[in-house]
Amino acid sequence: MQSNGSHLKTYYDVLQLLKRFDVFIYVGRRLWDIELAALEIDNLYQAGVLDRETYLQAKLVLRREHREQKERDLKHKEGTSKNE
């Protein structure tokens, strides 16, 4: 089992963890990339290759990144609609 939960603080850290399992993510929109990363983390945990601490830390990071990206997308959308 992979145990590196204490080192997962950023989205980049989670992507590096996924790369250790030959999981590379690029869909084209950051929000979708984050969602796919969360699904891959779930799959690795269910397969028994991630320990609970690593899984939970990765999920926390991804949840935060998802929330922040949604807020950025909303602000961008509001900004572009005002300019039209």
CNS distance restraints for C-alpha pairs under 8 A (distance, minus, plus):
assign (resid   1 and name CA) (resid  48 and name CA) 6.65 0.50 0.50
assign (resid   1 and name CA) (resid  49 and name CA) 4.50 0.50 0.50
assign (resid   1 and name CA) (resid  50 and name CA) 5.12 0.50 0.50
assign (resid   1 and name CA) (resid  51 and name CA) 5.74 0.50 0.50
assign (resid   2 and name CA) (resid  49 and name CA) 5.82 0.50 0.50
assign (resid   2 and name CA) (resid  50 and name CA) 4.71 0.50 0.50
assign (resid   2 and name CA) (resid  51 and name CA) 5.95 0.50 0.50
assign (resid   2 and name CA) (resid  54 and name CA) 7.39 0.50 0.50
assign (resid   3 and name CA) (resid  50 and name CA) 6.58 0.50 0.50
assign (resid   3 and name CA) (resid  51 and name CA) 5.81 0.50 0.50
assign (resid   3 and name CA) (resid  53 and name CA) 7.24 0.50 0.50
assign (resid   3 and name CA) (resid  54 and name CA) 5.72 0.50 0.50
assign (resid   4 and name CA) (resid   8 and name CA) 6.95 0.50 0.50
assign (resid   4 and name CA) (resid  53 and name CA) 7.90 0.50 0.50
assign (resid   4 and name CA) (resid  54 and name CA) 5.58 0.50 0.50
assign (resid   5 and name CA) (resid  53 and name CA) 5.40 0.50 0.50
assign (resid   5 and name CA) (resid  54 and name CA) 3.58 0.50 0.50
assign (resid   5 and name CA) (resid  55 and name CA) 7.06 0.50 0.50
assign (resid   5 and name CA) (resid  56 and name CA) 7.63 0.50 0.50
assign (resid   5 and name CA) (resid  57 and name CA) 5.40 0.50 0.50
assign (resid   5 and name CA) (resid  58 and name CA) 7.00 0.50 0.50
assign (resid   6 and name CA) (resid  53 and name CA) 7.91 0.50 0.50
assign (resid   6 and name CA) (resid  54 and name CA) 7.27 0.50 0.50
assign (resid   6 and name CA) (resid  57 and name CA) 7.34 0.50 0.50
assign (resid   7 and name CA) (resid  13 and name CA) 7.42 0.50 0.50
assign (resid   8 and name CA) (resid  13 and name CA) 5.32 0.50 0.50
assign (resid   8 and name CA) (resid  14 and name CA) 6.22 0.50 0.50
assign (resid   8 and name CA) (resid  54 and name CA) 7.67 0.50 0.50
assign (resid   8 and name CA) (resid  57 and name CA) 6.34 0.50 0.50
assign (resid   8 and name CA) (resid  58 and name CA) 6.27 0.50 0.50
assign (resid   8 and name CA) (resid  61 and name CA) 7.36 0.50 0.50
assign (resid   9 and name CA) (resid  13 and name CA) 6.42 0.50 0.50
assign (resid   9 and name CA) (resid  14 and name CA) 7.98 0.50 0.50
assign (resid   9 and name CA) (resid  57 and name CA) 7.86 0.50 0.50
assign (resid   9 and name CA) (resid  61 and name CA) 6.40 0.50 0.50
assign (resid  10 and name CA) (resid  14 and name CA) 6.64 0.50 0.50
assign (resid  10 and name CA) (resid  61 and name CA) 6.14 0.50 0.50
assign (resid  11 and name CA) (resid  15 and name CA) 6.30 0.50 0.50
assign (resid  11 and name CA) (resid  61 and name CA) 6.33 0.50 0.50
assign (resid  11 and name CA) (resid  62 and name CA) 6.50 0.50 0.50
assign (resid  11 and name CA) (resid  65 and name CA) 6.81 0.50 0.50
assign (resid  12 and name CA) (resid  16 and name CA) 6.19 0.50 0.50
assign (resid  13 and name CA) (resid  17 and name CA) 6.27 0.50 0.50
assign (resid  14 and name CA) (resid  18 and name CA) 6.28 0.50 0.50
assign (resid  14 and name CA) (resid  58 and name CA) 6.06 0.50 0.50
assign (resid  14 and name CA) (resid  61 and name CA) 7.74 0.50 0.50
assign (resid  14 and name CA) (resid  62 and name CA) 7.93 0.50 0.50
assign (resid  15 and name CA) (resid  19 and name CA) 6.20 0.50 0.50
assign (resid  15 and name CA) (resid  24 and name CA) 7.61 0.50 0.50
assign (resid  15 and name CA) (resid  25 and name CA) 7.85 0.50 0.50
assign (resid  15 and name CA) (resid  37 and name CA) 7.52 0.50 0.50
assign (resid  16 and name CA) (resid  20 and name CA) 6.61 0.50 0.50
assign (resid  17 and name CA) (resid  21 and name CA) 7.29 0.50 0.50
assign (resid  18 and name CA) (resid  22 and name CA) 6.59 0.50 0.50
assign (resid  18 and name CA) (resid  23 and name CA) 5.11 0.50 0.50
assign (resid  18 and name CA) (resid  24 and name CA) 6.94 0.50 0.50
assign (resid  18 and name CA) (resid  37 and name CA) 7.89 0.50 0.50
assign (resid  18 and name CA) (resid  40 and name CA) 7.79 0.50 0.50
assign (resid  18 and name CA) (resid  41 and name CA) 7.57 0.50 0.50
assign (resid  19 and name CA) (resid  23 and name CA) 4.94 0.50 0.50
assign (resid  19 and name CA) (resid  24 and name CA) 5.89 0.50 0.50
assign (resid  23 and name CA) (resid  40 and name CA) 7.87 0.50 0.50
assign (resid  25 and name CA) (resid  33 and name CA) 6.24 0.50 0.50
assign (resid  25 and name CA) (resid  36 and name CA) 7.39 0.50 0.50
assign (resid  25 and name CA) (resid  37 and name CA) 7.02 0.50 0.50
assign (resid  26 and name CA) (resid  33 and name CA) 5.91 0.50 0.50
assign (resid  27 and name CA) (resid  32 and name CA) 6.50 0.50 0.50
assign (resid  27 and name CA) (resid  33 and name CA) 5.71 0.50 0.50
assign (resid  28 and name CA) (resid  32 and name CA) 7.50 0.50 0.50
assign (resid  28 and name CA) (resid  33 and name CA) 7.29 0.50 0.50
assign (resid  29 and name CA) (resid  33 and name CA) 6.25 0.50 0.50
assign (resid  30 and name CA) (resid  34 and name CA) 6.22 0.50 0.50
assign (resid  30 and name CA) (resid  69 and name CA) 7.55 0.50 0.50
assign (resid  31 and name CA) (resid  35 and name CA) 6.35 0.50 0.50
assign (resid  31 and name CA) (resid  66 and name CA) 6.27 0.50 0.50
assign (resid  31 and name CA) (resid  69 and name CA) 6.25 0.50 0.50
assign (resid  31 and name CA) (resid  70 and name CA) 7.14 0.50 0.50
assign (resid  32 and name CA) (resid  36 and name CA) 6.10 0.50 0.50
assign (resid  33 and name CA) (resid  37 and name CA) 6.09 0.50 0.50
assign (resid  34 and name CA) (resid  38 and name CA) 6.30 0.50 0.50
assign (resid  34 and name CA) (resid  62 and name CA) 6.36 0.50 0.50
assign (resid  34 and name CA) (resid  65 and name CA) 7.33 0.50 0.50
assign (resid  34 and name CA) (resid  66 and name CA) 6.31 0.50 0.50
assign (resid  35 and name CA) (resid  39 and name CA) 6.48 0.50 0.50
assign (resid  35 and name CA) (resid  62 and name CA) 7.88 0.50 0.50
assign (resid  35 and name CA) (resid  66 and name CA) 7.46 0.50 0.50
assign (resid  36 and name CA) (resid  40 and name CA) 6.24 0.50 0.50
assign (resid  37 and name CA) (resid  41 and name CA) 6.14 0.50 0.50
assign (resid  37 and name CA) (resid  62 and name CA) 7.73 0.50 0.50
assign (resid  38 and name CA) (resid  42 and name CA) 6.24 0.50 0.50
assign (resid  38 and name CA) (resid  59 and name CA) 6.55 0.50 0.50
assign (resid  38 and name CA) (resid  62 and name CA) 6.50 0.50 0.50
assign (resid  39 and name CA) (resid  43 and name CA) 6.26 0.50 0.50
assign (resid  40 and name CA) (resid  44 and name CA) 6.19 0.50 0.50
assign (resid  41 and name CA) (resid  45 and name CA) 6.17 0.50 0.50
assign (resid  41 and name CA) (resid  55 and name CA) 6.75 0.50 0.50
assign (resid  41 and name CA) (resid  58 and name CA) 7.38 0.50 0.50
assign (resid  41 and name CA) (resid  59 and name CA) 7.56 0.50 0.50
assign (resid  42 and name CA) (resid  46 and name CA) 6.12 0.50 0.50
assign (resid  42 and name CA) (resid  55 and name CA) 7.59 0.50 0.50
assign (resid  43 and name CA) (resid  47 and name CA) 6.08 0.50 0.50
assign (resid  44 and name CA) (resid  48 and name CA) 6.41 0.50 0.50
assign (resid  44 and name CA) (resid  49 and name CA) 5.66 0.50 0.50
assign (resid  44 and name CA) (resid  50 and name CA) 6.02 0.50 0.50
assign (resid  45 and name CA) (resid  49 and name CA) 5.88 0.50 0.50
assign (resid  45 and name CA) (resid  50 and name CA) 4.83 0.50 0.50
assign (resid  45 and name CA) (resid  51 and name CA) 6.82 0.50 0.50
assign (resid  45 and name CA) (resid  52 and name CA) 7.49 0.50 0.50
assign (resid  45 and name CA) (resid  55 and name CA) 6.35 0.50 0.50
assign (resid  50 and name CA) (resid  54 and name CA) 6.24 0.50 0.50
assign (resid  50 and name CA) (resid  55 and name CA) 6.14 0.50 0.50
assign (resid  51 and name CA) (resid  55 and name CA) 6.17 0.50 0.50
assign (resid  52 and name CA) (resid  56 and name CA) 6.04 0.50 0.50
assign (resid  53 and name CA) (resid  57 and name CA) 6.08 0.50 0.50
assign (resid  54 and name CA) (resid  58 and name CA) 6.05 0.50 0.50
assign (resid  55 and name CA) (resid  59 and name CA) 6.16 0.50 0.50
assign (resid  56 and name CA) (resid  60 and name CA) 6.16 0.50 0.50
assign (resid  57 and name CA) (resid  61 and name CA) 6.30 0.50 0.50
assign (resid  58 and name CA) (resid  62 and name CA) 6.14 0.50 0.50
assign (resid  59 and name CA) (resid  63 and name CA) 5.96 0.50 0.50
assign (resid  60 and name CA) (resid  64 and name CA) 6.21 0.50 0.50
assign (resid  61 and name CA) (resid  65 and name CA) 6.16 0.50 0.50
assign (resid  62 and name CA) (resid  66 and name CA) 5.94 0.50 0.50
assign (resid  63 and name CA) (resid  67 and name CA) 6.22 0.50 0.50
assign (resid  64 and name CA) (resid  68 and name CA) 6.17 0.50 0.50
assign (resid  65 and name CA) (resid  69 and name CA) 5.97 0.50 0.50
assign (resid  66 and name CA) (resid  70 and name CA) 6.13 0.50 0.50
assign (resid  67 and name CA) (resid  71 and name CA) 6.33 0.50 0.50
assign (resid  68 and name CA) (resid  72 and name CA) 6.26 0.50 0.50
assign (resid  69 and name CA) (resid  73 and name CA) 6.05 0.50 0.50
assign (resid  70 and name CA) (resid  74 and name CA) 6.09 0.50 0.50
assign (resid  71 and name CA) (resid  75 and name CA) 6.19 0.50 0.50
assign (resid  72 and name CA) (resid  76 and name CA) 6.09 0.50 0.50
assign (resid  73 and name CA) (resid  77 and name CA) 6.04 0.50 0.50
assign (resid  74 and name CA) (resid  78 and name CA) 6.08 0.50 0.50
assign (resid  75 and name CA) (resid  79 and name CA) 6.02 0.50 0.50
assign (resid  76 and name CA) (resid  80 and name CA) 6.17 0.50 0.50
assign (resid  77 and name CA) (resid  81 and name CA) 6.15 0.50 0.50
assign (resid  78 and name CA) (resid  82 and name CA) 6.34 0.50 0.50
assign (resid  79 and name CA) (resid  83 and name CA) 6.60 0.50 0.50
assign (resid  80 and name CA) (resid  84 and name CA) 6.57 0.50 0.50
